[in-house]
Amino acid sequence: MTFAPPALLVASTVDRLSRGLFDNTFAGVYQLSWFDWSLLIPYFTLLGILSIYGLHRFETIRTYFKHRRKATSEPPVRFEQLPRVTIQLPLYNERYVLERLIDEVVKIEYPRELLQIQVLDDSTDDTHLFADALCERYRNIGFDIEYRHRTNREGFKAGALQEGMKTATGEFIAVFDADFIPPTDFLLRTIHHFADSKVGVVQTRWSYLNRHYSFLTEVEAMLLDGHFVLEHGARSRAGLFFNFNGTAGVLRRTMIEDAGGWQHDTLTEDSDLSYRAQLKGWKFIYIPGLECPSELPIELHGFQVQQFRWAKGLTQCARKLLPSIFRAKLPFRVKAEAFLHLTPNISYPMMILVSALMLPVMIVRFYMGVWQMMLIDFPLIVASFWSISAFYLVAQRELFPKTWKRAVVLLPMLMAVGVALSISNTRAVLEALFGVKSGFVRTPKYAVEGTAVKRMAVKKYKRRSGFLPWAEIGVGTYFVYMTWFALETYNYFTIPFLALFVAGYYWAGFGTLYQEYQDRLRYNRQQRLEFETAA
């Protein structure tokens, strides 16, 4: 038995449809039917909405350069007497990076009598035993370091931070996640900005210990650089709302209390608190010149888990906060920027819908002619593809003026990674919109620096991907089908874009399955070794 190639099946379908539903030709010019319009209208409506977010990237670049000279460096006034500071270190099963974190935090240059360190540990594994002993060791040599271990994880990270506030002695609270390494001069370079009583938050820029570990970590770094260089840079200098990133920053305690404290009805408690505080009139400062090194996820599924949490949390913040933002007496520009900041993840379900419509729309547009397609496609390409390219290339050029051209090579991979996030983040957005609750899922951290992994987590730190990679492989195969059709219909212009979708979905699906297979092999080898040692 033989099977007709997929493109031939599609061609036969086109032939039948052209004699049936699509039989509306007149004088050699194809006339669109109601069925055509039922496909084209939603398709281009979705693309139009996506293009708005693309055009917003151009506007962010413009705003960044317009206010470029306003970059924050030195505070205009300084404290005569340094205030008391509490450093909070929220943890959850961070056995592999805990020691590095605490060892670096105690090196921070600040008068010891004015510094309190809180280790806020929600761990359910043996991390809490190790953390308790480590804190005891530093207490014995004179550090004011408090260890708090919760067993209920109520409110997750937000709950741990709020719990720590009960015994925090500082006027200001510095927060560092477990995978961060604060520089020794961190507090001395941030605290004096609070001499202005209106300042509620000082945020610093993230940098990355393992940026060059793999192509994936380089792409992750590019994505985050766009946020910290252009988005934070533009918003902070133009007087627009921007968010504390949950780590590598300092907060005024009275600001936290005035804004209603840490709340855990969203998965991004940092953005939630940021907007509530700015609605109260508090001023936020961003210091792009102060880097705080951190660790990037080294596995694609780990990155997807992280992005799922951020996408869901930010969409939850949009549901919670946008009504208050729209009612507030704020300039239209501030409200518009807040809306675009809180809602960009809606593009993921839109991308899924566009993907589903793409093949039938390609069939319809096969008869529309080249010029009709170009008149529609070219503006959309400028608004979407060009905006992404310009956004991340400009950010890299600002950070790395001598080596930024490598980012051009990485751009296709960056777009493929964006595709790889679409199914997972679509689920995140839908759960947020429909009020589906979920727990705070940690991103695995392995104490990675440079291109080396000091330790590899055991199986209990792994999170299985479930159905996700199979769904990604299925959607990737759908795009293979579309690529074949594009070849058969001489629509070569679309093939590079379709190939990005194939690469993104297959990378996510097959890559995750391969990683889980390797994890099982590693775990089985470890079990055999332990058995042989015990015998």
Protein Blocks (a to p, Z undefined) as FASTA:
>chain_A
ZZddfklmmmmmmmmmmmmmmmccgehiacddfklmmmmmmmmmmmmmmmmmmmmmmmmm
mmmmmmmmmpcfbdfbdcfbdcddddddddehilklmmmmmmmmmmpgcdfklcccdddd
fbfbfklmmmmmmmmmmmmnopacdddddfklgoijmlmmmmmmmmocbfbdcdddfkbc
cdfklmmmmmmmmmpmkbmbdcdddddfklmmpmmlmmmmmmmmmmmmmmmmmmmmnopa
cddehiaiacdfklmmmnnpaafkbfblmlmmmmmmmmnopacdddfklccdddddfbfk
lmmmmmmmmmmmmmmmmmmmmmmmmmpccdfklmmmmmmmmmmmmmmmmmmmmmmmmmmm
mmmmmmnojklmmmmmmmmmmmmmmmmmmmmmmmmmmmmmmlmmmmmmmmmmmmmmmmmm
mmmmmmmmmmmmnopacdddddddehighjbcfbacdfklpccekjmlmmmmmmmmmmmm
mmmmmmmnopaklmmmmmmmmmmmmmmmmmmmmmmmmmmmmmmmmmmmmmmmmZZ
